[in-house]
Amino acid sequence: MFLEPHFSHFTFVELISKLFITIGLAILTTMLGAAISLFLALVAARNLASKTTSNIIRGIIAVIRAVPTVLWVLIFAVAAGLGSVAAVIGMSFHSIGYLVKAYSESFEEMDDGVIEALKASGATWWQIVFQAVLPSSMTYLLSWTFLRFEINFTVAVAMGAAAGAGGIGYDMFMASVFYYDLREVGIITYFMLLFAILLEVFATRLKRKLRLNA
């Protein structure tokens, strides 16, 4: 039956709509995480901040990263209740833990000689960041951000079922647990697989283009 996909309780249009909800959840949590992570990564990078500040930020981020996304969602669900709000906060929280580490390590790849030269010329910390650090690291930042989006999409599918966040994951949950309809589970699975393949193709081309422009 799984190999004979068929719509029973959902239409194709509804499935497309739910897919966009899942994509929207992944985009929102990735953008929120990236915006907060960018600043935290700047004060976590050892070549841009004091050793004490860097170690404190890295320690906190390590704890955040060590806790699985689903646990963060359940923690915030205590206050906000199960649903999209808890999913957004929990997924964004874990995205911050992931991206701060990735971004800060990208910043640390920059030649220390350039930073020292800018300091010697009287450049402020913000000038160093905007004129040297960010332009030289932009390719890596975009690559890491898109990778996190791919992760957040798969997490959003799971959260749709586990946390009631809606989207295509919730439809999968309903088709399998509530309706026991393996044909519908099959078509939803194939639909997600197709989108995942398209996403991977786009990501591969984007990363190749970024490397060529670096």
C-alpha positions as CSV (number, residue, x, y, z in Angstrom):
1,M,0.0,0.0,0.0
2,F,2.9,2.3,0.7
3,L,4.0,1.8,-2.9
4,E,0.6,2.9,-4.1
5,P,0.4,6.5,-3.1
6,H,-3.1,8.0,-3.1
7,F,-4.9,11.1,-1.7
8,S,-7.7,10.2,0.7
9,H,-8.1,12.8,3.4
10,F,-6.0,15.7,1.9
11,T,-5.9,17.3,-1.5
12,F,-2.8,18.2,-3.6
13,V,-3.5,21.9,-3.0
14,E,-3.7,21.3,0.8
15,L,-0.5,19.4,0.7
16,I,1.3,22.2,-1.1
17,S,-0.1,24.7,1.4
18,K,1.1,22.6,4.3
19,L,4.5,22.3,2.7
20,F,4.8,26.1,2.5
21,I,3.9,26.3,6.2
22,T,6.8,23.9,7.0
23,I,9.2,25.9,4.7
24,G,8.1,29.1,6.3
25,L,8.8,27.7,9.8
26,A,12.3,26.6,8.6
27,I,13.0,30.1,7.1
28,L,11.7,32.0,10.1
29,T,13.7,30.0,12.7
30,T,16.8,30.1,10.5
31,M,16.6,33.9,10.0
32,L,16.0,34.5,13.7
33,G,18.9,32.2,14.6
34,A,21.2,33.8,12.1
35,A,20.4,37.4,13.1
36,I,21.1,36.7,16.8
37,S,24.1,34.4,16.1
38,L,25.9,37.0,13.9
39,F,26.3,39.3,16.9
40,L,27.1,36.6,19.4
41,A,29.7,35.1,17.0
42,L,31.5,38.4,16.8
43,V,32.0,38.5,20.5
44,A,32.7,34.8,20.7
45,A,35.5,34.9,18.1
46,R,38.9,34.8,19.8
47,N,40.4,37.3,17.3
48,L,37.7,39.9,17.9
49,A,36.9,39.7,21.6
50,S,38.7,39.2,24.9
51,K,39.5,35.7,26.0
52,T,37.1,35.9,29.0
53,T,34.2,37.1,26.9
54,S,34.9,34.5,24.2
55,N,35.1,31.7,26.7
56,I,31.8,32.7,28.4
57,I,29.9,32.9,25.2
58,R,31.3,29.6,23.9
59,G,30.5,27.9,27.2
60,I,26.8,29.0,27.1
61,I,26.5,28.2,23.4
62,A,28.0,24.7,24.0
63,V,25.2,24.0,26.6
64,I,22.5,25.2,24.2
65,R,23.9,23.1,21.4
66,A,24.1,20.0,23.6
67,V,20.4,20.0,24.2
68,P,18.4,18.4,21.4
69,T,15.9,20.7,19.6
70,V,12.9,18.7,20.6
71,L,13.8,19.2,24.3
72,W,14.1,22.9,23.8
73,V,10.6,22.9,22.2
74,L,9.2,20.9,25.2
75,I,10.9,23.3,27.6
76,F,9.3,26.4,26.0
77,A,6.0,24.5,25.6
78,V,5.6,24.7,29.3
79,A,5.2,28.4,29.0
80,A,3.7,28.8,25.5
81,G,2.0,25.4,25.1
82,L,2.5,22.9,22.4
83,G,2.3,24.5,18.9
84,S,4.0,26.8,16.5
85,V,5.2,29.3,19.1
86,A,7.1,26.7,21.1
87,A,8.5,25.2,17.9
88,V,9.7,28.6,16.6
89,I,11.4,29.5,19.9
90,G,12.9,26.0,20.4
91,M,14.2,25.7,16.9
92,S,15.6,29.2,16.9
93,F,17.4,28.5,20.2
94,H,19.1,25.5,18.8
95,S,19.9,27.3,15.6
96,I,21.7,29.9,17.6
97,G,23.8,27.2,19.3
98,Y,24.8,25.8,15.9
99,L,25.4,29.0,14.0
100,V,27.4,30.9,16.7
101,K,30.0,28.1,16.6
102,A,30.0,28.0,12.8
103,Y,30.1,31.8,12.4
104,S,32.8,32.4,15.0
105,E,35.1,29.8,13.6
106,S,34.6,31.4,10.2
107,F,35.7,34.8,11.6
108,E,38.7,33.2,13.2
109,E,39.9,32.0,9.8
110,M,40.7,35.6,8.9
111,D,44.4,36.6,8.8
112,D,45.3,38.2,12.2
113,G,47.7,40.5,10.3
114,V,44.8,42.3,8.6
115,I,43.1,42.9,11.9
116,E,46.3,44.2,13.6
117,A,47.0,46.5,10.6
118,L,43.5,48.0,10.9
119,K,43.9,48.5,14.6
120,A,47.3,50.2,14.1
121,S,45.6,52.5,11.6
122,G,43.1,53.6,14.2
123,A,40.1,51.6,13.0
124,T,37.4,51.0,15.6
125,W,36.0,47.6,16.4
126,W,32.9,48.2,14.3
127,Q,35.0,49.4,11.4
128,I,37.1,46.2,11.5
129,V,33.9,44.1,11.6
130,F,32.2,45.9,8.7
131,Q,35.2,46.6,6.5
132,A,37.2,43.4,6.9
133,V,35.7,40.6,8.9
134,L,32.2,40.4,7.4
135,P,33.2,40.9,3.7
136,S,35.9,38.2,3.9
137,S,33.6,35.8,5.7
138,M,30.3,36.3,3.8
139,T,30.7,33.2,1.6
140,Y,31.1,31.0,4.7
141,L,28.2,32.7,6.5
142,L,25.8,32.2,3.6
143,S,26.9,28.6,3.2
144,W,26.5,27.8,7.0
145,T,23.1,29.6,7.0
146,F,21.7,27.6,4.1
147,L,23.0,24.4,5.7
148,R,21.1,25.3,8.9
149,F,18.0,25.9,6.8
150,E,18.2,22.4,5.4
151,I,18.5,21.1,9.0
152,N,15.6,23.2,10.2
153,F,13.4,22.0,7.3
154,T,13.7,18.4,8.5
155,V,13.3,19.5,12.1
156,A,10.2,21.5,11.1
157,V,8.7,18.3,9.6
158,A,9.3,16.4,12.9
159,M,8.0,19.3,15.0
160,G,4.8,19.4,13.0
161,A,4.0,15.9,14.3
162,A,5.7,16.0,17.7
163,A,4.8,19.5,18.9
164,G,1.7,20.2,16.9
165,A,3.4,22.9,14.9
166,G,1.3,22.2,11.8
167,G,2.6,21.8,8.3
168,I,3.3,18.7,6.3
169,G,4.7,16.9,9.3
170,Y,1.3,17.1,11.0
171,D,-0.4,15.7,7.9
172,M,2.0,12.8,8.0
173,F,1.2,12.2,11.7
174,M,-2.5,12.3,11.0
175,A,-2.3,10.0,8.0
176,S,-0.2,7.4,9.8
177,V,-1.5,7.5,13.4
178,F,-5.1,8.8,13.1
179,Y,-6.2,7.5,9.7
180,Y,-3.8,4.5,9.4
181,D,-3.7,5.3,5.6
182,L,-0.4,3.9,4.3
183,R,-1.2,5.1,0.8
184,E,-1.5,8.7,2.0
185,V,1.6,8.3,4.1
186,G,3.3,7.1,0.9
187,I,2.4,10.1,-1.2
188,I,3.4,12.6,1.6
189,T,6.7,10.8,2.0
190,Y,7.4,10.9,-1.8
191,F,6.4,14.6,-1.9
192,M,8.9,15.4,0.9
193,L,11.6,13.3,-0.7
194,L,11.1,15.2,-4.0
195,F,11.4,18.6,-2.2
196,A,14.5,17.4,-0.3
197,I,16.2,16.4,-3.6
198,L,15.3,19.8,-5.1
199,L,16.7,21.5,-2.0
200,E,19.9,19.6,-2.2
201,V,20.4,20.3,-5.9
202,F,19.8,24.0,-5.2
203,A,22.2,24.0,-2.2
204,T,24.9,22.2,-4.2
205,R,24.7,24.8,-7.0
206,L,24.7,27.7,-4.5
207,K,27.7,26.4,-2.7
208,R,29.6,25.9,-5.9
209,K,28.7,29.4,-7.0
210,L,29.8,30.9,-3.7
211,R,33.2,29.0,-3.9
212,L,33.8,30.4,-7.4
213,N,33.0,33.9,-6.3
214,A,35.1,33.6,-3.1
